[in-house]
Amino acid sequence: MADTTKAQGTTGAASKSKLHPLVELQFDRSWQEELQQRLTKNGPWDEWVLYKLAIEAQEARKIDSFDELQALRVLPAFDPMPHQIDTARKVLDGMGGRAILADEVGLGKTIEAGLVLKEYIVRGLVRKTLILVPASLVLQWVRELNQKFGIAAVAQKKAHTWHYDVVVASIDTAKREPHRELLLNTDYDMLIIDEAHKLKNKKTTNYQFVTQLRKKYCLLLTATPVQNELEELYNLITLLKPGQLGGQSEFAANFVVDKRLPKNESDLQSALSGVMIRNRRGDGGIQFTRRIVRNIPLKLSAEEQALYDAVTAFVKQRYQESGGDLTSMLSLVTLQREVCSSRDAVFLTLVNLFKKTPEDSALRPKIWGLVEVIRQIQANTKAETALRLIREMNEKVIVFTEYRATQEYLLQFFRSHDLIAVPYRGGMNRGKKDWMMDMFRGRAQVLIATEAGGEGINLQFCHHMINFDLPWNPMRVEQRIGRVHRLGQTEDVRIYNLCTLGTIEEHIVNLLHEKINLFELVIGELDEILERFEKQDQSLEKQIAKAMLESSGQRELNSRFRQLGHSLSSVRAEQQDWRSQQDGQPFQPLLDAISQPVEVKP
């Protein structure tokens, strides 16, 4: 017995010797033993403190109603709008997880889809999910799902990526082999398609591909479920819920007078309400703040004007020598745009052009002559004006520029004047972008963003923006504004356009502001205007370039821009007339009626 005791003591000593000799640990386990005795004796209900904790635990797990969204309980920092919560409830309770989300542009269809997806995941009904979106929106969707909903979505890059639970990809990639076969042989719990109106033609490969995908739940997102004829609406709904509107001949007999004119509207609205949800800006609680625009005219210094004139002459001469071939002039047209931004942007392009030009070319001395003009410039009128505006605001502001060289110059310029500024651009990885955004939310007063960097970022906490230079493509201007002027913005958005007098920039500001009133358009209107305009001729961007390159002088340039402005004004007027006529036409009243509450029958 003594030997046994001795052996045990030796074992205990050996176990203690495993600890570091300089550390002596003593664990008081008496509380754990006492708790275990209480639980073993009478369970948690015998002790008052344990009883209260048990009650709290039970309350936390209690679900008062099946209609209650469990996703909101696990996302305490997420605060969706009331209409987005209502939409998610309708999809779950009345539509069985198959719905067209047809909110007007800017009301947060992505948020609604993310909320529905999260709810199904929390309830254990969805695991495998495929999300098909335009290529330019893939990363934006991934960020939204990860950051707002805690959904581990991944962007499709390699073949193995398809095996993840939640994958975001472009439909063009998905429908190609070898991806196509893999996806068609996969069972998806949920399929989400953004910009679903692009599937309106059932004869396209996109439509056929989506039809063949095996999916239990499905969400189609589009602000324009019907644009040209009622068959488009039928195709989308058949894709989602085959038989909801009957066969095609049955649908035509019951609901269509001709391609654009419906009949039996109340029956059709009832059928649509069972599969489509549409929220409008005019509905209660959905409001956007105002856009307040201020154009800031600037007079260039003599040296800056000399550079603008020299670059313009150089570009025009090269255009004439090319025989009027605009396609071969893209790099030089870029040079013409850059000269309205900064000398740094022009310098970088000239250096690259110089390197690519043969040594014996007569073009080299002309390029170097422009570099010499740049050397004479001592100041930047635009940068000084931007600095003054920012100090007057004394609030956070985002400055947009098209060019990386201008961005770098502004960073140095602002910092040299004791202004804290951070960059945001497309070449940054995700971690650095998040870091820059955190800096902007915190210490920095200014975020300087390029177009590529601006895609997909939401800046509702900022309501001042400066267009340091203006793109010739109006949609890119609208996308800039959309970074700050969106659902969730609580302040009026103030937009400052820096406009250099005596340059093409002056004409562009007039086109965007005076002729189509870009800065105060309803979200989505510009897209429709440009689509109508460009059906008649080339893109607006190309027409601006041709006007600049082919005008013999200022008088002809003024005349060309007047004609361009008149065409844009006419198209906008036609668009407004068309919209106003919709009250008496088939589609708008039909869609508006769908925005009314859906009556869910037991």
C-alpha positions in Angstrom: 0.0 0.0 0.0 2.8 2.3 0.9 4.5 1.5 -2.3 1.4 2.3 -4.2 1.0 5.7 -2.5 4.7 6.4 -3.1 4.3 5.5 -6.8 1.3 7.9 -7.1 3.2 10.6 -5.4 6.1 10.0 -7.8 3.7 10.2 -10.8 2.2 13.5 -9.4 5.7 14.9 -9.0 6.5 13.8 -12.6 3.4 15.6 -14.0 4.3 18.8 -12.1 7.8 18.6 -13.4 6.4 19.1 -16.9 5.7 22.8 -16.1 8.4 25.4 -16.6 10.5 25.5 -13.4 10.0 29.3 -13.1 6.2 29.0 -13.2 4.1 27.7 -10.4 0.4 27.3 -11.4 -2.3 26.7 -8.9 -5.9 26.1 -10.1 -8.8 26.7 -7.8 -11.4 24.3 -9.2 -13.7 24.4 -6.2 -16.3 26.6 -8.0 -16.6 24.2 -10.8 -17.1 21.3 -8.5 -19.7 23.2 -6.5 -21.6 24.1 -9.7 -21.5 20.5 -10.9 -22.9 19.3 -7.6 -25.8 21.7 -7.8 -26.6 20.7 -11.4 -26.3 17.0 -10.5 -28.5 17.3 -7.4 -31.5 19.4 -8.6 -30.8 20.7 -12.1 -30.6 24.4 -13.1 -34.0 25.3 -11.8 -33.1 24.8 -8.1 -30.8 27.8 -8.0 -32.3 31.3 -8.5 -29.3 32.7 -10.5 -29.1 29.7 -12.7 -32.9 29.8 -13.1 -32.8 33.4 -14.4 -29.9 32.5 -16.8 -31.9 29.5 -18.1 -35.0 31.6 -18.7 -32.9 34.2 -20.6 -31.5 31.4 -22.8 -34.9 30.0 -23.5 -36.2 33.5 -24.4 -33.3 34.1 -26.7 -34.2 31.0 -28.7 -37.9 31.6 -28.8 -39.5 32.3 -32.1 -42.8 34.1 -31.8 -43.9 33.7 -35.3 -42.8 31.8 -38.4 -43.0 35.1 -40.3 -40.3 36.6 -38.1 -37.0 37.1 -40.0 -34.3 35.1 -38.2 -31.6 36.8 -40.3 -32.1 40.1 -38.4 -31.4 38.4 -35.1 -28.0 37.2 -36.3 -27.1 40.5 -38.0 -27.4 43.1 -35.2 -25.3 45.7 -37.0 -27.4 45.5 -40.2 -30.2 48.0 -40.5 -32.3 47.4 -43.7 -35.0 49.8 -44.9 -38.7 48.8 -44.0 -39.6 48.1 -47.7 -36.6 45.7 -47.9 -37.8 43.8 -44.9 -41.3 43.7 -46.2 -40.0 42.4 -49.6 -38.1 39.6 -47.9 -41.1 38.5 -45.9 -43.3 38.4 -49.0 -40.8 36.3 -50.9 -40.6 33.8 -48.0 -44.2 33.7 -47.0 -46.2 34.3 -50.2 -43.9 33.3 -53.1 -42.1 30.2 -51.9 -38.6 31.7 -52.6 -39.3 32.3 -56.3 -39.8 35.9 -57.1 -38.9 38.8 -59.5 -37.6 41.8 -57.5 -38.6 44.7 -59.7 -38.0 47.7 -57.5 -37.2 51.0 -59.3 -33.5 51.7 -59.7 -31.7 52.7 -56.6 -34.0 51.1 -54.0 -31.7 48.3 -53.0 -32.7 45.1 -54.8 -29.3 43.7 -53.9 -30.0 44.2 -50.2 -33.4 42.5 -50.6 -31.8 39.5 -52.4 -29.1 39.2 -49.7 -31.6 39.3 -46.9 -33.7 36.6 -48.5 -30.6 34.4 -49.1 -29.4 35.0 -45.5 -32.8 34.0 -44.1 -32.9 30.7 -46.0 -29.3 30.0 -44.9 -30.2 30.7 -41.3 -33.3 28.4 -41.5 -31.1 25.6 -42.9 -33.0 25.6 -46.2 -30.2 26.8 -48.5 -26.5 25.8 -48.7 -25.5 25.7 -52.4 -26.1 29.1 -54.1 -25.2 30.4 -57.6 -25.4 34.2 -58.3 -25.1 35.3 -61.9 -24.5 39.0 -62.5 -22.8 41.3 -65.1 -19.0 40.9 -65.0 -18.6 44.5 -63.7 -20.7 43.7 -60.6 -19.2 40.4 -59.5 -16.8 41.9 -56.9 -19.5 44.4 -55.7 -21.9 41.5 -55.0 -19.2 39.5 -53.2 -18.4 42.5 -50.9 -22.0 43.2 -50.2 -22.7 39.6 -49.2 -19.6 39.3 -47.1 -19.7 42.7 -45.3 -23.4 43.2 -44.8 -24.7 39.6 -44.4 -21.7 37.6 -43.2 -22.2 35.3 -46.2 -19.0 33.7 -47.3 -19.4 34.4 -51.0 -16.5 34.0 -53.5 -16.0 35.4 -57.0 -15.5 32.7 -59.6 -12.0 32.7 -60.9 -10.8 29.1 -61.4 -12.5 25.9 -62.1 -12.4 24.7 -58.5 -14.2 27.9 -57.3 -17.5 26.5 -58.5 -17.4 24.0 -55.6 -17.8 26.7 -53.0 -21.2 27.0 -51.3 -21.9 30.6 -52.5 -20.4 31.6 -55.8 -20.8 34.9 -57.7 -20.0 34.8 -61.5 -20.8 36.5 -64.7 -23.4 34.7 -66.8 -21.1 34.9 -69.9 -18.5 32.8 -68.0 -21.0 30.4 -66.6 -22.6 29.5 -69.9 -19.3 28.6 -71.6 -17.6 25.2 -71.5 -16.2 23.6 -69.5 -18.1 25.6 -66.8 -21.5 25.0 -68.5 -21.5 21.2 -68.1 -20.4 21.4 -64.5 -23.1 23.9 -63.5 -25.9 22.0 -65.3 -25.0 18.9 -63.4 -25.1 20.7 -60.0 -28.2 21.0 -57.8 -28.5 24.5 -56.5 -30.6 25.4 -53.5 -30.8 29.0 -54.7 -30.2 30.8 -58.0 -30.0 34.7 -58.1 -29.7 36.6 -61.4 -29.1 40.4 -61.5 -30.1 42.5 -64.5 -32.5 39.7 -65.3 -34.2 41.8 -68.1 -31.4 40.6 -70.3 -33.1 37.2 -70.3 -36.3 38.5 -71.8 -35.7 36.8 -75.2 -36.3 33.0 -74.7 -34.4 32.3 -77.9 -31.0 33.5 -76.5 -28.4 31.1 -75.2 -28.5 32.9 -71.8 -32.2 32.1 -71.4 -31.8 28.5 -72.5 -28.9 28.1 -70.1 -30.8 29.5 -67.1 -33.8 27.4 -67.9 -31.7 24.2 -67.7 -30.0 25.1 -64.3 -31.5 23.0 -61.5 -32.6 25.3 -58.7 -35.0 25.0 -55.8 -35.4 28.8 -55.1 -34.8 31.6 -57.6 -34.7 35.4 -57.5 -34.6 37.5 -60.7 -33.6 41.2 -60.2 -34.6 43.9 -62.7 -36.0 47.4 -62.6 -37.5 46.9 -66.1 -39.3 43.5 -66.3 -41.1 44.7 -69.4 -39.7 47.2 -71.9 -41.1 46.6 -75.4 -43.8 43.9 -75.4 -45.7 41.7 -73.0 -44.0 38.6 -74.2 -40.9 39.7 -72.3 -42.8 39.6 -69.1 -44.2 36.2 -69.9 -40.7 34.8 -70.6 -39.3 36.0 -67.3 -42.1 34.6 -65.3 -42.1 31.3 -67.1 -38.4 31.1 -66.4 -39.2 31.6 -62.7 -42.5 29.7 -62.3 -43.5 27.7 -65.4 -47.3 27.7 -65.8 -47.9 30.8 -63.6 -49.4 32.5 -66.7 -50.4 29.4 -68.5 -48.9 28.4 -71.9 -47.9 31.0 -74.4 -51.0 30.7 -76.5 -53.2 30.7 -73.4 -51.4 33.9 -72.1 -51.8 35.6 -75.4 -55.6 34.7 -75.5 -56.3 35.7 -71.9 -54.1 38.8 -71.5 -52.8 40.3 -74.7 -54.7 42.5 -77.3 -51.5 43.2 -79.2 -47.8 43.1 -78.4 -48.0 46.2 -76.1 -51.6 46.3 -75.0 -53.0 44.0 -72.2 -56.5 43.0 -71.5 -58.1 41.6 -68.3 -55.7 43.8 -66.4 -57.0 42.9 -62.9 -56.6 39.2 -63.5 -53.1 39.8 -65.0 -52.1 42.0 -62.0 -53.3 39.3 -59.6 -51.2 36.7 -61.4 -48.2 39.0 -61.4 -48.5 39.8 -57.8 -48.0 36.2 -56.9 -44.5 36.3 -58.4 -43.3 39.9 -58.6 -42.6 42.6 -56.0 -42.1 46.3 -57.1 -41.3 49.1 -54.8 -41.4 52.7 -56.1 -39.6 55.9 -55.0 -43.0 57.5 -54.3 -44.0 54.8 -51.8 -44.1 55.7 -48.1 -40.7 55.9 -46.4 -38.6 55.7 -49.6 -37.0 59.0 -50.2 -33.8 60.3 -51.8 -32.2 63.5 -50.7 -31.6 66.4 -53.2 -28.6 66.9 -55.4 -27.3 70.5 -55.2 -25.0 71.3 -58.1 -22.4 74.1 -58.3 -20.3 74.6 -61.4 -17.0 76.3 -60.6 -15.7 78.2 -63.7 -11.9 78.6 -63.7 -9.6 80.7 -65.9 -6.3 78.9 -66.6 -3.0 80.7 -66.2 -1.2 81.8 -69.3 1.2 78.9 -69.1 -1.7 76.3 -68.6 -3.6 77.8 -71.5 -0.5 77.6 -73.6 -0.2 73.9 -72.9 -3.9 73.3 -73.7 -3.6 75.1 -77.0 -0.4 73.3 -77.9 -1.8 69.8 -77.1 -5.0 70.6 -79.0 -3.0 71.7 -82.1 -0.8 68.6 -81.8 -3.8 66.2 -81.6 -5.7 67.8 -84.4 -2.6 67.7 -86.7 -2.2 64.0 -86.0 -5.9 63.4 -86.7 -5.6 65.0 -90.1 -2.5 63.1 -90.9 -4.3 59.8 -90.1 -7.0 60.6 -92.6 -9.7 61.1 -90.0 -9.3 57.6 -88.5 -10.7 58.0 -85.0 -10.0 54.4 -83.9 -6.2 55.0 -84.3 -6.4 58.2 -82.3 -7.6 56.9 -79.0 -4.3 57.5 -77.2 -4.1 61.1 -78.5 -7.8 61.7 -77.6 -6.8 60.6 -74.1 -4.1 63.3 -74.2 -6.7 65.9 -75.1 -8.8 64.9 -72.1 -5.8 64.8 -69.7 -4.9 68.4 -70.5 -8.0 69.5 -68.7 -7.0 67.5 -65.6 -3.3 68.1 -64.8 0.1 68.6 -66.4 1.2 65.5 -64.6 -1.3 63.3 -66.5 -0.2 64.9 -69.8 3.5 64.5 -69.0 3.1 60.8 -68.3 1.3 60.1 -71.6 3.8 62.2 -73.6 6.7 60.2 -72.1 5.1 56.9 -73.0 4.4 58.2 -76.5 8.0 59.4 -76.9 9.3 56.0 -75.9 7.1 54.3 -78.5 8.0 56.7 -81.3 11.0 55.6 -83.6 14.1 57.6 -83.0 14.2 59.0 -86.5 10.6 60.1 -86.5 9.8 63.8 -87.0 7.2 63.3 -84.3 9.8 63.1 -81.5 10.8 66.8 -81.5 7.1 67.8 -81.4 6.5 65.6 -78.4 9.5 67.0 -76.7 8.3 70.5 -77.5 5.1 69.8 -75.5 7.3 68.6 -72.6 9.1 71.9 -72.7 5.7 73.8 -72.4 4.9 71.7 -69.4 8.1 72.8 -67.7 7.0 76.4 -67.8 3.9 75.7 -65.6 4.5 76.6 -62.0 1.0 76.1 -60.5 -2.2 74.2 -60.8 -5.3 76.4 -60.9 -7.7 73.5 -60.4 -5.8 72.1 -57.4 -5.7 75.5 -55.7 -9.5 75.9 -56.3 -10.2 72.4 -55.0 -8.1 73.2 -51.9 -10.1 76.4 -51.2 -13.4 74.6 -51.7 -12.4 71.8 -49.3 -11.4 74.2 -46.6 -14.7 76.1 -47.0 -16.7 72.9 -46.6 -14.8 71.8 -43.5 -16.3 68.4 -43.9 -15.4 65.1 -45.6 -15.3 65.2 -49.4 -14.5 62.8 -52.2 -12.6 64.1 -55.1 -12.9 62.2 -58.4 -10.4 62.2 -61.2 -10.0 60.0 -64.2 -6.2 59.7 -64.0 -3.8 58.1 -61.7 -1.1 60.7 -62.3 -3.6 63.5 -61.3 -4.5 61.5 -58.2 -0.8 61.2 -57.1 -0.3 64.9 -57.7 -3.3 65.9 -55.6 -2.2 63.6 -52.8 1.2 65.4 -52.6 -0.4 68.9 -53.1 -3.0 68.4 -50.3 -0.5 67.0 -47.9 1.9 69.8 -48.5 -1.0 72.1 -47.4 -1.6 70.1 -44.2 -4.8 68.4 -45.6 -5.1 64.7 -44.7 -6.0 62.9 -47.9 -6.0 59.2 -48.9 -6.2 57.5 -52.4 -8.6 54.9 -53.6 -8.0 53.2 -57.0 -8.6 50.1 -59.0 -5.1 48.7 -58.7 -5.3 48.3 -54.9 -6.0 44.9 -53.4 -9.1 44.4 -51.2 -7.2 44.8 -47.9 -5.7 48.1 -48.9 -9.0 49.5 -50.2 -10.6 48.6 -46.9 -7.8 50.3 -45.1 -8.1 53.5 -47.1 -11.9 53.5 -46.5 -11.3 53.2 -42.8 -8.8 56.0 -42.9 -11.4 58.2 -44.7 -14.1 57.4 -42.2 -11.7 58.3 -39.4 -8.9 60.8 -39.7 -8.7 61.8 -43.4 -10.9 64.6 -44.7 -10.4 63.8 -48.4 -10.7 60.6 -50.4 -9.2 61.0 -53.9 -10.7 58.2 -56.1 -10.3 57.2 -59.7 -13.1 55.8 -61.8 -11.9 52.2 -61.4 -11.5 52.6 -57.7 -14.9 54.2 -57.3 -16.8 51.1 -58.6 -18.8 49.4 -55.9 -18.0 51.7 -53.0 -20.8 53.2 -50.9 -20.1 56.5 -49.2 -23.3 57.6 -47.6 -21.4 59.0 -44.7 -20.0 61.7 -47.1 -22.2 64.2 -48.9 -19.7 66.4 -50.7 -18.0 65.5 -54.0 -15.8 67.4 -56.4 -15.5 66.4 -60.0 -11.9 67.5 -60.5 -12.2 66.5 -64.2 -15.2 65.4 -66.2 -15.4 62.2 -68.2 -16.8 62.5 -71.8 -19.1 59.6 -71.0 -22.0 60.9 -68.9 -22.7 57.5 -67.4 -19.4 57.6 -65.6 -20.4 60.9 -64.1 -23.6 59.4 -62.9 -21.7 56.5 -61.4 -19.5 58.9 -59.5 -22.6 60.6 -58.1 -24.1 57.3 -57.2 -21.3 56.6 -54.8 -22.7 59.2 -52.4 -26.2 59.9 -53.6 -28.0 56.6 -52.9 -30.5 55.0 -50.6 -29.4 55.6 -47.0 -27.9 59.1 -47.6 -29.4 61.4 -45.0 -28.0 64.7 -46.3 -28.4 66.7 -49.5 -25.5 65.8 -51.8 -23.4 68.8 -52.9 -21.7 68.3 -56.2 -18.9 70.7 -57.4 -17.8 70.6 -61.0 -14.5 72.3 -61.8 -14.8 73.7 -65.3 -11.9 75.3 -67.2 -13.1 78.2 -69.4 -11.9 78.2 -73.0 -11.5 74.5 -73.2 -13.7 71.6 -74.3 -14.5 71.0 -70.7 -16.7 74.1 -70.8 -18.8 72.6 -73.6 -19.1 69.3 -71.8 -20.4 70.9 -68.6 -23.0 72.8 -70.7 -24.1 69.5 -72.3 -24.4 67.6 -69.1 -25.9 70.4 -67.0 -27.9 72.5 -69.4 -29.0 70.1 -72.1 -29.8 66.9 -70.2 -29.7 68.2 -66.6 -27.6 65.1 -65.6 -27.0 66.2 -62.1 -30.7 66.3 -61.2 -32.0 63.4 -63.2 -33.9 60.6 -61.4 -31.6 57.6 -61.0 -31.9 55.4 -64.2 -33.1 58.2 -66.5 -29.7 58.9 -68.0 -29.3 55.3 -69.1 -32.6 55.5 -71.1 -31.7 58.9 -72.6 -28.3 57.7 -73.8 -29.8 54.5 -75.2 -32.2 56.5 -77.3 -29.6 59.0 -78.3 -27.0 56.5 -79.4 -29.5 54.5 -81.5 -29.5 57.5 -83.8 -25.7 57.9 -84.1 -22.4 57.0 -82.5 -21.8 57.2 -78.7 -21.8 60.7 -77.2 -18.2 60.2 -76.2 -17.2 59.6 -79.9 -19.3 62.6 -81.1 -17.5 64.9 -78.6 -14.2 63.7 -79.8 -15.1 64.2 -83.5 -16.4 67.7 -82.8 -13.2 68.6 -81.1 -10.9 67.1 -83.7 -12.7 68.2 -86.9 -13.6 71.8 -85.9 -11.4 74.4 -87.8 -11.9 77.0 -85.0 -13.8 78.1 -82.0 -16.8 79.2 -84.0 -17.2 75.8 -85.7 -16.7 74.0 -82.4 -19.4 76.1 -80.8 -21.8 75.3 -83.7 -21.1 71.6 -83.4 -21.8 71.5 -79.7 -25.0 73.5 -80.2 -26.2 70.8 -82.6 -25.1 68.1 -80.2 -26.9 69.8 -77.3 -30.1 70.3 -79.4 -30.1 66.5 -80.2 -29.7 65.6 -76.5 -32.4 68.0 -75.5 -34.8 66.5 -78.1 -34.1 63.0 -76.9 -34.6 64.0 -73.3 -37.9 65.7 -74.2 -39.0 62.5 -76.1 -38.1 60.4 -73.1 -40.1 62.7 -70.7 -43.1 62.6 -73.1 -42.9 58.8 -73.3 -42.8 58.5 -69.5 -45.7 60.9 -69.1 -47.7 58.8 -71.6 -47.2 55.6 -69.6 -50.1 56.5 -67.3 -52.4 55.8 -70.2 -50.3 53.0 -71.7 -50.0 49.3 -70.8 -46.9 48.8 -68.8 -46.6 51.4 -66.1 -50.0 51.1 -64.5 -49.6 47.4 -64.6 -46.3 47.5 -62.8 -47.5 50.2 -60.4 -50.4 48.0 -59.3 -48.0 45.2 -58.4 -46.4 47.5 -55.9 -49.5 47.3 -53.7 -49.4 44.8 -50.8 -49.6 41.2 -51.8 -52.6 39.4 -50.2 -51.3 36.0 -49.0 -54.1 33.4 -48.9 -53.9 30.7 -46.2 
